[in-house]
Amino acid sequence: MEPQARPRRVTIVDVARHAQVSTTAVSKVLRNAYGASPEMRAKVRRAIDELGYRPNAGARGLRGQTYTIGVMLPDIRNPFFPEILDGVTGSLEDTEYQVLLGPGCNGEKAEARVTEAMIDRGMDGLVLIAPVSSRAHLERVAAAVPTVVVGRHGSSPVYDTVVDDDVEGAALVVAHLAGLGHRRIAHIEHHESDPTRLAEMPNARRSDGYRQAMRAHGLAEYIDVVSTSYTQEGGYRGARELLARPLRPTAVFAGADIVAMGVLEAVAEAGLSVPGDISVAGYDNTTFAALGPISLTSVDQAGHEIGRNAARLLLDRIADRRRPSAQVRLSPTLAPRRTTAPPPE
């Protein structure tokens, strides 16, 4: 039995013939270029669907554009990052761009490997979410390909940034807890190992915001910070340390919702209740924070809006590499829920 011949790939010429238009018209529609009427676009799109046409990414890359966007996620287990990803993909839904993901694994070497692989594969632009790489590395990446950095404060002439006002977000939590009557408010932060990037990292800004807010509310003597990591395990270890204090806090501000999950676990393990014995607040307002059994008070930094802005800036940067860099800072809000209440009598 002779092997079947491979089916011939549908080409742009086939699409043009099927739609009864020129190949130039098809090309304009594929590139979303000026000059194609709505009727023309509809005919071409219909022909593409009927024939099952797929652009050849390799050929497009040789012409200078692959219509792929690389998104680097530092930790696929953190439920906040998919919120940003949803904003990116939603904004690109009506374009020719396809999003491809790469895990950064919260490490400089892993991030470098991912970003270099994306550059080598000719991606048109990159969105780097909460990268831990040095500023010098980020600028080398941005020099090679249009880049938007999400979640890193500071600015650069070669890449755009989208951040949350982390100092304000921390202040919202402290104000909420102090307003309920808490004084012994502790904070679990992410330990920053590299002092050179400390000022740019959101975890450092949240920790600074906590300290500033505690002082502003006359609670400087109660400042209590435990440094672990922005993981569930980090929250668990931090809470265990806080609960072992001779005078334990009446409220814990976890630097991220995933950290708050570990805090809730440690509190329950200690035979205490939330918020009866201790109040807990997180940061990110992830989807599970609003779930009834959890009902976590959290700072909403609008992850979807962060992603939407990142996609917009990246498309602008792809269209014009020479334009001045842009910085977007979003204002957070607080979502109070059942994990915070007045302190026990």
N, C-alpha and C positions, 0 to 999 in steps of 0.2 A: 504493500500500500504506500503510495507516494505521499510525502508530507504535503499538507495544504500550504499554499502560498500565503504569505502574510498579507493581510488586507492593506491596500494602498492608503496612505495617510491623506486625509482631506486637506486640500491646500486653499490658499486665498483665491486662487484662480477658480476653483470649484465653487466657492462661495459667491464670487462675482457673477459667474454664469447662472447659478441657481436664483440669485436675486435680480438678475438682468441689469446689473450695474457694472461700472468699471472697477478694476482692482484698486485704483486710486481712491474711489469712494469707500470701498471696504477698509482700506488702510486708515482713512480718516476716522471712520467709526471705531475701529480698534484702538486708535490712539486718542480717541475722544477729542479730536482736533476740530478747529473752526472750519466751517464750510459745508458741513453735512446737515441737511434739513431734517426735521423730526420724521418726516415720511421716509426719507432715505435710511435713517438710522433704524426705523422699525422694520424695513424690508431686509436690511442686512442682518439685524439681530434674529429675525425669523429664519433666514437662510442658515445662519450659524447653528441655531437650535435644531433645525430639521436635518442638517447634515452631520451634526455632532463635531463641528470644527473645533480644534484645539490649537492655539498658536504654538509654534515651536520655540520653546524658551531659549534653546541654544542659538538659534538663528537670530532671535530678537536681541540676545546678548551681544552678538557680533555687530549688530547695528547700533549698539550703545545703550540699550535699555532692556531689562528683563521683566519689568512690571512685577517685581517681587520686593516685599518689605520684610526685613529681618527684625524680629522682636526678641530681645534677650530678657529672660525671666530669671531672677536670682534664686528663687526657691519655689518650685511648682506646688509645694505643700501649703504655702501661705495663701489662705483664701482671699486675701485682698488683691493680689496681683491679677487674677482673672477678671476682676472688676475693671481694671485699667485696660486689659486686653479686649474686653467687650467694647469699650469706648473706641479703641483703635479700629477693630474690625468693622464695627458699625459705621464708622465714618468712611471707610473704604469700600463699603458694600456696593455702591453704584459706580465704582471705578474698575479699571482693568487690573488693579493691583491685588496680589495674593499675599497673605501674611504667612510667614514661616517662622517657627519658634525654635529657640535654642536655650538650653538651661545653663545659667552662669554658675550655679552651685555655690554661691556666696564666697567665691575665691578668685583672686586675681589671675592665677594661671588658667583656671577654667574659663573665665571671662575672655581672656586673651585668645584662647583657642577657639571659642565660639565666634567672637567678632572677626577674627582673621579668616575663619572658614566662610563666614557670610560675605566678607569682602572678596575672597578668592572666587566665590561663586557668582560674582557680578550683581549682587543685590543693589537695587536702586537707592535704598535708604535704610537706616537702622533706627530703631527705638530701643534705647538701653534703659531698663527699669531698675532703679536703685543700684547702679553699679558700684562696686567697691574698688575698682581700678583707680590708679593715680590720675591726676588731672593731665599729666603728660601723655599717658596712654590714651585717654579719651580724646585728646586733641589730635593725636596721630590717627586715630580711627576717623575722626571728623574731617581730617585733611584728605582722606582717601575716599570717603563716601558721605553724602548728606546724613547728618545725625541729630537726633533729639534725645536729650538726657532727661529722664524723669526721676524726681525724688532726690536730686542733688542740688543744694543751694550754691550760690555763687554764680558767676557768669563767665563766658568765654567768647571771644570774637569768632570762633569757628563752629560752634554748635549752639543749638537752641535748648532752653530748659523749661520744664513745667514742674512746679513744686506747690506744695501745700504750705500755708503759714503755720509751721509746726509750733512756734512759740505761742501764737494765739490759741492754737488747739489745746496745748497743755494748760494755758491760763483758763480756758473754759471749764476744764475738768476740776481744777483746784477751786475755782469760784463756785461751781456747783456743789462740791463736797463741803466747802467751808460754809456755804449758805445753808446746808442741812445741819450744821453744828459740829462738823468734824474739825479736830485740831491735829491729831496724830495721823497725818496723811503721808503715806510712804509711796515711793516710786520705784518701779523696776525698769531699769534702762538696759540698753544693749551696750556691752563693753566695746569700746572702739580701740582697736589695737594700733592704729596708725595715726599718730598725732598730726601728721601733715595734712590729712584730709578731714580732721575732726570738725572744723568749722563748717564744712559743706554737708555733713551727714544729718539726715532728719532725726535720727535717734539722739544726737547731741543737742540739736535745737529743742527737742521735746524736753530733755533733761534740764536745759537752761531755762526753758519756759516754766517748768515746774518750780525751780528754785526762785525765779523772779516773782512768780505768783504767790508762793508761800511767804516771801518777804513782804509783798504788797498787802497781804491780808494779815500781817502781824504775826505770822507763824514761823518765823525764821528758826526759832529754837527747836521746832519739830521736824525740820528737814531731815529726811531719812531716805537714802538712795542705795539700792542694791544693784550691782552690775552683773548681769548674766548674759543672755542672748535673746533675740527676738524669735523664740521658738516656744512650743508648748513645754518642752523640758526645761527651758530657761525660766519660764514663768513658775513652774513647779518648784524648781530649786530656789528661786528668789523668794517665793512665798514661804517655803519651809524655813528659810533664814529669818524672815520677818516674824513669823509666828513663834520662833524660839526666843525673841527678845523678852527681857524681863517685863517690859511694858509694851505689849504688842500694839501695832497701829489699829485704829478703828476703820481705816479706809486704805485701799491700795489702788494707785493709778498705774495700770500696766501700760507699757509703751506701745503695745499693739494688741489687737483682739486675740491673736494666736497665743500671746503671752498670758492674757487673761484666762484662757482656757486652762492653762497649767495652774494658775492661781486658784481657780474654782476647784480643781482636782485636789490641791493640797489642803485647802480649807475644809472640804468635805472629809478628807482622810483624817484630819485632826479632830473630827467630831463637832465642828463649828458650822454655823449656818450663814448664808448670804441672803439678804443683808442684815439679818438679826444680830449676828455677832460682828461681822465685818462687811463693809461695802466694797465693791469692786467695780472699777471703770476701765474700759479699754480704749483703743484708738484704731480707727479704720472703718467702723460701722459695716463690717462684712455681713453677708447674707445670713450667716448663722447667728449673728448677734441679735437679730430680730425674732428668731425662733422662740415660740412660747416657753418651752422648758428652760431656755437660757435667759432670754430677755435682758441682754447685757447693755448697760449704759455705755455709750461709745461716742467718740468724735467722728463725725462724718466728714471725710475730706473729699467726697465726691469722686470716687475712682473712675467712674464712667466719664465724667467731665474731664478728668486729667487725661484719659486716653484719647478723648475726642480732640482736645487741644494739641496733644502730641502729634496725632495724624495730620491735623491741619497745618501745623508748623512744618512738618516733614514734607508735605506736598509742596508748600511754598518754597522750601529750601531746595527741593529737587528741581523746581521750575527756575530758580534763580540762585545759583551758588554764591553770587557776589553780594546778596542783600545783607544788611546789618543783622547781627544775631538778635534773637527775641527771647524775652524771659516772661513767662506767665506765672503769676502767683495767685492761687485760689484761696478764698477765705473759708475756713471750716465752720461747721455748726455742731452743736451738741445734741445727741439723741438720748435723753434720759429714759431709763427703763427700770426694771424691778430689782436690779442688783445694787442699787444705791438707795439709802434711806438714812434718816437721822441715826446717830450713834446710840448704842445701848446706854441705858441710864447708869 
